[in-house]
């Protein structure tokens, strides 16, 4: 894929920085022990402190690199049902919302694989210009006299989330009687990438299990 813009999470930047620092310390200890003229900067051979420091640097670097592979991010947990999609067009623009009005953030090339979502029981809504999700059972059509695609909250409260599952973060809580604008998703498919929900034109992809 060719990315127009890539957002690196802060925790990842910190992890990379700390890993680099610990790796440099580890390399310094190894090379300093090899050089006779730098022995004075380190404990002597009778003192095992340099061994402890070297092992600690190696273990710390490995732990930081592996940190986050087990945990509770939406990307790791795959909380929703996924189906594999393959890009069939020369390029498929990946957008943060279901429509060309959303500026694309990624270009998926032909034969790239995408993780399509099956958001059963969830509806996409527009919140401050952003595509979010609300549980289908918490809303209903606003009825006559309301603007098109307007949904009214019929539950006591409804969490509006970043993705179609409770494992995704809630961005707002709507209360009974509040109105929401449903996102028109006809012709667009949601995908999961780096823990975020994006959209692609269904004409640019096909389901791999549909062959």
Backbone as CSV, one residue per row, in Angstrom:
resi,resn,N_x,N_y,N_z,CA_x,CA_y,CA_z,C_x,C_y,C_z
1,UNK,0.825,-1.191,0.000,0.000,0.000,0.000,0.868,1.254,0.000
2,UNK,0.372,2.299,-0.626,1.025,3.585,-0.566,0.224,4.473,0.352
3,UNK,0.846,4.974,1.376,0.144,5.793,2.342,0.410,7.267,2.098
4,UNK,-0.657,8.041,2.074,-0.513,9.469,1.946,-0.066,10.070,3.264
5,UNK,-0.518,9.512,4.347,-0.162,9.999,5.669,-0.235,8.840,6.622
6,UNK,0.751,8.719,7.489,0.774,7.616,8.444,0.930,8.171,9.841
7,UNK,0.001,7.871,10.721,0.045,8.337,12.094,0.623,7.243,12.973
8,UNK,1.769,7.534,13.604,2.404,6.578,14.501,1.971,6.899,15.924
9,UNK,1.373,5.944,16.641,0.937,6.209,18.010,2.096,6.631,18.898
10,UNK,1.786,7.471,19.913,2.822,7.979,20.801,3.534,6.851,21.533
11,UNK,2.772,5.833,21.993,3.410,4.737,22.720,4.404,3.995,21.839
12,UNK,4.120,3.933,20.528,5.044,3.271,19.618,6.322,4.081,19.461
13,UNK,6.194,5.408,19.397,7.372,6.266,19.290,8.247,6.118,20.531
14,UNK,7.592,6.092,21.715,8.351,5.937,22.960,9.040,4.582,22.995
15,UNK,8.316,3.552,22.565,8.890,2.204,22.557,10.124,2.132,21.662
16,UNK,10.025,2.725,20.466,11.147,2.701,19.533,12.335,3.472,20.097
17,UNK,12.042,4.644,20.703,13.120,5.463,21.253,13.842,4.739,22.390
18,UNK,13.073,4.142,23.300,13.689,3.447,24.430,14.457,2.214,23.959
19,UNK,13.901,1.530,22.972,14.604,0.361,22.431,15.945,0.771,21.838
20,UNK,15.953,1.904,21.127,17.201,2.377,20.551,18.227,2.742,21.606
21,UNK,17.771,3.409,22.671,18.688,3.792,23.746,19.286,2.554,24.412
22,UNK,18.447,1.598,24.739,18.945,0.390,25.396,19.872,-0.400,24.478
23,UNK,19.559,-0.417,23.195,20.430,-1.115,22.254,21.803,-0.448,22.170
24,UNK,21.828,0.884,22.168,23.105,1.605,22.146,23.922,1.325,23.401
25,UNK,23.230,1.284,24.562,23.930,0.961,25.808,24.538,-0.439,25.728
26,UNK,23.758,-1.370,25.213,24.223,-2.748,25.085,25.434,-2.834,24.157
27,UNK,25.370,-2.132,23.023,26.487,-2.143,22.086,27.728,-1.485,22.706
28,UNK,27.526,-0.404,23.458,28.661,0.258,24.104,29.354,-0.676,25.087
29,UNK,28.553,-1.383,25.872,29.141,-2.289,26.857,29.947,-3.386,26.178
30,UNK,29.390,-3.927,25.083,30.086,-5.004,24.382,31.413,-4.506,23.808
31,UNK,31.379,-3.373,23.101,32.597,-2.879,22.454,33.582,-2.305,23.462
32,UNK,33.075,-1.725,24.549,33.972,-1.176,25.556,34.776,-2.280,26.226
33,UNK,34.162,-3.434,26.390,34.884,-4.551,27.005,35.982,-5.089,26.090
34,UNK,35.815,-4.891,24.781,36.811,-5.365,23.829,38.035,-4.448,23.774
35,UNK,37.846,-3.144,24.099,38.940,-2.178,23.982,39.680,-2.052,25.303
36,UNK,41.003,-2.247,25.253,41.812,-2.198,26.471,41.796,-0.815,27.107
37,UNK,41.786,0.243,26.241,41.903,1.588,26.792,40.609,2.133,27.362
38,UNK,39.524,1.406,27.236,38.262,1.864,27.818,37.857,1.042,29.021
39,UNK,38.727,0.122,29.442,38.374,-0.710,30.595,38.181,0.141,31.853
40,UNK,38.879,1.299,31.907,38.795,2.119,33.108,37.411,2.728,33.297
41,UNK,36.645,2.778,32.198,35.320,3.365,32.307,34.289,2.361,32.813
42,UNK,34.703,1.120,32.945,33.775,0.068,33.359,34.326,-0.631,34.597
43,UNK,33.457,-1.328,35.331,33.952,-2.123,36.453,34.962,-3.153,35.972
44,UNK,35.854,-3.537,36.851,36.873,-4.500,36.444,36.272,-5.894,36.305
45,UNK,37.132,-6.829,35.862,36.641,-8.181,35.587,36.155,-8.898,36.833
46,UNK,36.593,-8.435,37.991,36.162,-9.089,39.216,34.756,-8.656,39.632
47,UNK,34.288,-7.582,39.046,32.977,-7.039,39.400,31.962,-7.465,38.340
48,UNK,30.931,-8.195,38.708,29.970,-8.693,37.708,28.942,-7.654,37.280
49,UNK,29.112,-6.389,37.680,28.105,-5.384,37.357,27.905,-5.238,35.853
50,UNK,29.020,-5.315,35.075,28.887,-5.145,33.631,28.049,-6.246,33.013
51,UNK,28.112,-7.442,33.606,27.281,-8.546,33.102,25.807,-8.248,33.351
52,UNK,25.515,-7.752,34.554,24.130,-7.420,34.900,23.600,-6.334,33.976
53,UNK,24.437,-5.293,33.728,24.007,-4.207,32.851,23.755,-4.689,31.432
54,UNK,24.638,-5.553,30.939,24.471,-6.063,29.577,23.199,-6.888,29.447
55,UNK,22.981,-7.786,30.390,21.778,-8.622,30.358,20.529,-7.768,30.493
56,UNK,20.573,-6.765,31.390,19.410,-5.898,31.588,19.090,-5.130,30.311
57,UNK,20.140,-4.640,29.617,19.914,-3.911,28.372,19.301,-4.803,27.307
58,UNK,19.795,-6.046,27.202,19.265,-6.966,26.201,17.814,-7.338,26.505
59,UNK,17.541,-7.659,27.774,16.174,-8.031,28.155,15.236,-6.849,27.985
60,UNK,15.687,-5.659,28.396,14.839,-4.474,28.263,14.510,-4.164,26.827
61,UNK,15.492,-4.285,25.932,15.243,-4.029,24.515,14.232,-5.012,23.947
62,UNK,14.414,-6.295,24.278,13.474,-7.300,23.788,12.069,-7.094,24.319
63,UNK,11.964,-6.735,25.613,10.641,-6.521,26.207,9.926,-5.343,25.573
64,UNK,10.671,-4.261,25.292,10.049,-3.095,24.677,9.595,-3.379,23.256
65,UNK,10.390,-4.162,22.527,10.006,-4.495,21.161,8.775,-5.387,21.118
66,UNK,8.646,-6.265,22.107,7.516,-7.191,22.136,6.303,-6.603,22.833
67,UNK,6.504,-5.536,23.595,5.405,-4.954,24.362,4.304,-4.482,23.425
68,UNK,3.080,-4.841,23.723,1.956,-4.423,22.913,1.443,-5.508,21.995
69,UNK,2.235,-6.595,21.798,1.733,-7.673,20.946,0.667,-8.500,21.642
70,UNK,0.642,-8.407,22.974,-0.436,-9.018,23.727,-1.190,-7.888,24.391
71,UNK,-2.453,-7.800,24.187,-3.151,-6.689,24.805,-4.502,-6.455,24.197
72,UNK,-5.024,-5.260,24.491,-6.412,-4.989,24.190,-6.661,-3.910,23.182
73,UNK,-5.872,-3.797,22.135,-6.217,-2.863,21.090,-7.173,-3.538,20.116
74,UNK,-7.942,-2.700,19.421,-8.919,-3.260,18.488,-8.240,-4.036,17.380
75,UNK,-7.048,-3.592,16.983,-6.357,-4.275,15.893,-5.885,-5.651,16.314
76,UNK,-5.438,-5.781,17.578,-4.929,-7.061,18.037,-6.061,-8.043,18.324
77,UNK,-7.135,-7.539,18.912,-8.189,-8.422,19.390,-9.113,-8.885,18.273
78,UNK,-9.173,-8.101,17.159,-10.121,-8.402,16.099,-11.507,-8.670,16.682
79,UNK,-12.136,-7.655,17.320,-13.387,-7.883,18.023,-14.578,-8.153,17.120
80,UNK,-14.457,-7.831,15.839,-15.578,-8.032,14.935,-15.254,-9.129,13.939
81,UNK,-16.297,-9.651,13.342,-16.122,-10.691,12.342,-15.434,-10.103,11.112
82,UNK,-14.377,-10.743,10.664,-13.616,-10.251,9.520,-13.785,-11.159,8.323
83,UNK,-13.723,-10.573,7.144,-13.674,-11.377,5.934,-12.612,-10.786,5.026
84,UNK,-11.832,-11.635,4.360,-10.735,-11.125,3.539,-11.244,-10.506,2.242
85,UNK,-10.707,-9.335,1.924,-11.012,-8.659,0.674,-9.728,-8.517,-0.120
86,UNK,-9.835,-8.625,-1.429,-8.683,-8.421,-2.305,-9.022,-7.284,-3.253
87,UNK,-8.064,-6.400,-3.468,-8.268,-5.257,-4.356,-8.219,-5.736,-5.799
88,UNK,-9.250,-5.409,-6.558,-9.338,-5.854,-7.950,-9.010,-4.739,-8.937
89,UNK,-9.165,-3.493,-8.540,-8.832,-2.383,-9.430,-7.344,-2.063,-9.326
90,UNK,-6.875,-1.173,-10.191,-5.454,-0.793,-10.158,-5.104,-0.132,-8.823
91,UNK,-6.030,0.621,-8.271,-5.806,1.292,-6.986,-7.148,1.545,-6.331
92,UNK,-7.206,1.325,-5.030,-8.422,1.560,-4.262,-8.121,2.584,-3.175
93,UNK,-8.824,3.685,-3.204,-8.608,4.726,-2.203,-9.320,4.360,-0.909
94,UNK,-8.586,4.383,0.179,-9.114,4.043,1.499,-9.443,5.339,2.216
95,UNK,-10.690,5.488,2.644,-11.172,6.748,3.202,-11.680,6.562,4.635
96,UNK,-11.687,7.637,5.428,-12.181,7.534,6.804,-13.696,7.512,6.907
97,UNK,-14.388,7.674,5.799,-15.845,7.630,5.807,-16.371,7.084,4.499
98,UNK,-17.663,6.727,4.456,-18.247,6.094,3.264,-18.673,7.107,2.212
99,UNK,-17.712,7.643,1.492,-18.046,8.587,0.440,-16.825,9.335,-0.043
100,UNK,-16.919,9.864,-1.258,-15.791,10.590,-1.822,-15.614,11.963,-1.176
101,UNK,-16.569,12.356,-0.350,-16.418,13.597,0.387,-15.379,13.507,1.486
102,UNK,-14.995,12.286,1.845,-13.933,12.072,2.834,-12.603,11.938,2.098
103,UNK,-11.627,12.711,2.498,-10.324,12.684,1.841,-9.627,11.356,2.106
104,UNK,-9.130,10.724,1.040,-8.502,9.411,1.207,-7.191,9.548,1.971
105,UNK,-6.874,8.510,2.744,-5.657,8.509,3.557,-4.674,7.435,3.101
106,UNK,-5.151,6.463,2.330,-4.303,5.354,1.899,-4.740,4.914,0.509
107,UNK,-3.797,4.440,-0.267,-4.114,3.838,-1.564,-3.691,2.381,-1.523
108,UNK,-4.658,1.487,-1.664,-4.378,0.056,-1.738,-4.244,-0.329,-3.210
109,UNK,-3.188,-1.054,-3.513,-2.916,-1.423,-4.899,-3.541,-2.765,-5.252
110,UNK,-3.593,-3.045,-6.525,-4.225,-4.280,-7.014,-3.599,-5.507,-6.350
111,UNK,-4.462,-6.419,-5.929,-4.098,-7.676,-5.264,-3.703,-7.495,-3.803
112,UNK,-3.728,-6.268,-3.288,-3.534,-6.083,-1.850,-4.685,-6.734,-1.094
113,UNK,-4.391,-7.240,0.095,-5.418,-7.859,0.928,-5.868,-6.870,1.993
114,UNK,-7.177,-6.807,2.209,-7.774,-5.934,3.213,-8.639,-6.771,4.141
115,UNK,-8.822,-6.279,5.355,-9.655,-6.987,6.324,-11.029,-6.322,6.385
116,UNK,-11.965,-6.920,5.684,-13.306,-6.366,5.649,-14.080,-6.688,6.918
117,UNK,-14.976,-5.772,7.298,-15.782,-5.942,8.504,-17.186,-6.430,8.162
118,UNK,-17.768,-7.150,9.094,-19.174,-7.527,9.020,-19.862,-6.888,10.226
119,UNK,-20.272,-5.632,10.109,-20.791,-4.898,11.274,-22.255,-5.220,11.579
120,UNK,-22.556,-6.487,11.773,-23.937,-6.888,12.051,-24.425,-6.245,13.339
121,UNK,-25.587,-5.600,13.264,-26.173,-4.988,14.453,-25.676,-3.582,14.737
122,UNK,-24.863,-3.017,13.852,-24.328,-1.675,14.049,-24.605,-0.824,12.819
123,UNK,-24.818,0.477,13.050,-25.076,1.406,11.960,-24.027,2.511,11.956
124,UNK,-23.569,2.923,10.773,-22.632,4.054,10.715,-23.388,5.378,10.810
125,UNK,-22.872,6.284,11.614,-23.472,7.612,11.766,-22.368,8.653,11.619
126,UNK,-22.772,9.872,11.274,-21.826,10.975,11.143,-21.851,11.804,12.416
127,UNK,-20.688,11.978,13.005,-20.559,12.749,14.229,-19.440,13.765,14.031
128,UNK,-19.821,15.040,13.928,-18.842,16.109,13.674,-18.014,15.810,12.427
129,UNK,-18.700,15.292,11.407,-18.030,15.002,10.151,-17.229,13.728,10.137
130,UNK,-17.287,12.950,11.215,-16.530,11.697,11.304,-17.491,10.521,11.302
131,UNK,-17.116,9.463,10.606,-17.945,8.266,10.561,-17.725,7.445,11.828
132,UNK,-18.792,7.251,12.598,-18.733,6.467,13.826,-19.829,5.407,13.773
133,UNK,-20.001,4.689,14.883,-20.935,3.575,14.889,-21.811,3.595,16.134
134,UNK,-23.057,3.182,15.955,-23.989,3.073,17.065,-24.736,1.747,16.937
135,UNK,-25.088,1.171,18.074,-25.794,-0.104,18.038,-27.183,0.095,17.407
136,UNK,-27.525,-0.787,16.476,-28.768,-0.645,15.718,-29.989,-0.638,16.616
137,UNK,-29.965,-1.432,17.691,-31.122,-1.501,18.570,-31.329,-0.269,19.425
138,UNK,-30.345,0.651,19.443,-30.459,1.853,20.277,-31.072,3.030,19.543
139,UNK,-31.323,2.884,18.234,-31.849,4.001,17.444,-32.987,3.515,16.562
140,UNK,-33.740,4.472,16.049,-34.795,4.178,15.092,-34.937,5.362,14.152
141,UNK,-35.619,5.162,13.036,-35.816,6.248,12.087,-36.579,7.379,12.765
142,UNK,-36.157,8.607,12.512,-36.764,9.751,13.194,-38.210,9.967,12.781
143,UNK,-38.585,9.503,11.601,-39.977,9.604,11.187,-40.268,10.811,10.313
144,UNK,-41.567,11.019,10.042,-41.998,12.089,9.140,-41.612,13.456,9.704
145,UNK,-41.239,14.341,8.799,-40.881,15.692,9.191,-39.422,15.873,9.553
146,UNK,-38.713,14.775,9.764,-37.293,14.861,10.112,-36.457,14.866,8.835
147,UNK,-35.274,15.433,8.877,-34.395,15.411,7.698,-34.092,13.981,7.281
148,UNK,-33.773,13.771,6.008,-33.455,12.411,5.534,-32.280,11.808,6.311
149,UNK,-32.342,10.492,6.488,-31.288,9.718,7.153,-31.089,10.086,8.620
150,UNK,-32.083,10.758,9.211,-31.972,11.111,10.625,-32.460,9.957,11.488
151,UNK,-31.682,9.589,12.483,-32.033,8.543,13.431,-32.245,9.170,14.804
152,UNK,-33.208,8.615,15.542,-33.476,9.111,16.886,-33.120,8.022,17.903
153,UNK,-32.447,8.416,18.967,-32.072,7.462,20.010,-33.309,7.075,20.805
154,UNK,-33.582,5.762,20.862,-34.747,5.296,21.622,-34.353,4.595,22.914
155,UNK,-33.064,4.372,23.111,-32.598,3.792,24.368,-32.321,4.911,25.367
156,UNK,-32.160,4.543,26.615,-31.852,5.541,27.618,-30.580,6.296,27.292
157,UNK,-29.588,5.571,26.806,-28.342,6.167,26.338,-27.726,5.230,25.310
158,UNK,-26.945,5.800,24.419,-26.311,5.015,23.357,-24.883,5.497,23.179
159,UNK,-23.942,4.577,23.305,-22.537,4.923,23.099,-22.240,4.941,21.608
160,UNK,-21.637,6.025,21.157,-21.210,6.144,19.769,-19.723,5.813,19.735
161,UNK,-19.368,4.794,18.974,-18.022,4.239,19.036,-17.275,4.400,17.720
162,UNK,-15.952,4.203,17.813,-15.101,4.329,16.639,-15.263,3.158,15.682
163,UNK,-15.766,2.044,16.172,-15.950,0.870,15.336,-17.181,0.103,15.756
164,UNK,-17.593,-0.882,14.960,-18.834,-1.614,15.208,-18.683,-2.734,16.229
165,UNK,-18.247,-2.385,17.439,-18.137,-3.369,18.511,-17.838,-2.625,19.805
166,UNK,-18.206,-3.217,20.925,-17.982,-2.561,22.210,-16.511,-2.486,22.593
167,UNK,-15.645,-3.237,21.909,-14.220,-3.147,22.183,-13.601,-1.871,21.623
168,UNK,-14.296,-1.181,20.736,-13.813,0.095,20.231,-14.166,1.210,21.218
169,UNK,-13.315,2.217,21.281,-13.531,3.331,22.204,-14.805,4.091,21.860
170,UNK,-15.491,4.566,22.897,-16.657,5.427,22.721,-16.192,6.876,22.582
171,UNK,-16.746,7.583,21.603,-16.381,8.983,21.400,-17.424,9.928,21.977
172,UNK,-18.635,9.413,22.197,-19.691,10.237,22.786,-20.818,9.329,23.257
173,UNK,-21.578,9.806,24.195,-22.776,9.100,24.656,-23.985,9.941,24.285
174,UNK,-24.865,9.374,23.465,-26.110,10.045,23.088,-27.228,9.566,24.013
175,UNK,-28.174,10.452,24.291,-29.264,10.139,25.223,-30.591,10.026,24.487
176,UNK,-31.546,9.457,25.150,-32.851,9.216,24.544,-33.428,10.515,23.994
177,UNK,-33.891,10.446,22.744,-34.454,11.621,22.091,-33.464,12.381,21.234
178,UNK,-32.163,12.153,21.429,-31.160,12.807,20.587,-31.270,12.282,19.155
179,UNK,-30.926,13.129,18.211,-30.963,12.725,16.810,-29.542,12.571,16.277
180,UNK,-29.379,11.596,15.397,-28.097,11.315,14.772,-28.298,11.238,13.268
181,UNK,-27.284,11.611,12.532,-27.350,11.541,11.076,-26.687,10.258,10.620
182,UNK,-27.484,9.411,10.014,-26.942,8.141,9.537,-26.057,8.358,8.312
183,UNK,-24.898,7.715,8.307,-23.991,7.806,7.163,-24.501,6.904,6.042
184,UNK,-24.616,7.438,4.866,-25.079,6.663,3.718,-23.938,5.801,3.216
185,UNK,-24.006,4.514,3.516,-22.886,3.610,3.215,-23.129,2.749,1.981
186,UNK,-24.173,3.023,1.216,-24.438,2.227,0.016,-23.251,2.328,-0.944
187,UNK,-22.743,1.185,-1.346,-21.632,1.161,-2.284,-20.267,1.233,-1.631
188,UNK,-20.231,1.246,-0.283,-18.965,1.336,0.431,-18.879,0.223,1.463
189,UNK,-17.680,-0.296,1.642,-17.454,-1.390,2.584,-16.489,-0.945,3.677
190,UNK,-16.791,-1.276,4.944,-15.855,-0.933,6.020,-14.738,-1.965,6.116
191,UNK,-13.542,-1.478,6.424,-12.390,-2.358,6.638,-11.701,-1.951,7.935
192,UNK,-10.921,-2.879,8.487,-10.171,-2.620,9.712,-8.689,-2.578,9.375
193,UNK,-8.045,-1.460,9.708,-6.627,-1.300,9.418,-5.976,-0.517,10.556
194,UNK,-4.946,-1.116,11.157,-4.227,-0.481,12.265,-5.174,-0.076,13.397
195,UNK,-6.201,-0.900,13.625,-7.115,-0.646,14.718,-8.169,0.402,14.423
196,UNK,-8.181,0.962,13.225,-9.144,1.986,12.850,-10.041,1.473,11.727
197,UNK,-11.261,1.997,11.676,-12.206,1.606,10.635,-12.106,2.592,9.477
198,UNK,-11.910,2.070,8.271,-11.876,2.871,7.058,-12.875,2.283,6.065
199,UNK,-12.991,2.932,4.909,-13.976,2.523,3.922,-13.356,2.463,2.529
200,UNK,-13.830,1.505,1.737,-13.408,1.394,0.344,-14.636,1.228,-0.536
201,UNK,-14.512,1.656,-1.767,-15.567,1.469,-2.754,-15.700,-0.022,-3.055
202,UNK,-16.904,-0.545,-2.971,-17.084,-1.988,-3.161,-16.740,-2.425,-4.578
203,UNK,-16.720,-1.496,-5.533,-16.361,-1.839,-6.904,-14.859,-2.059,-7.079
204,UNK,-14.078,-1.676,-6.055,-12.622,-1.824,-6.137,-12.112,-3.101,-5.478
205,UNK,-13.002,-3.850,-4.835,-12.574,-5.033,-4.099,-13.557,-6.174,-4.316
206,UNK,-13.137,-7.367,-3.917,-14.050,-8.508,-3.902,-13.679,-9.404,-2.732
207,UNK,-14.650,-10.122,-2.249,-14.407,-11.060,-1.158,-13.688,-12.288,-1.689
208,UNK,-12.645,-12.677,-0.976,-11.853,-13.820,-1.439,-12.633,-15.115,-1.338
209,UNK,-13.546,-15.214,-0.366,-14.304,-16.449,-0.188,-15.534,-16.484,-1.077
210,UNK,-15.669,-15.504,-1.983,-16.829,-15.471,-2.876,-16.517,-16.118,-4.226
211,UNK,-15.304,-16.652,-4.370,-14.922,-17.296,-5.642,-15.700,-18.590,-5.861
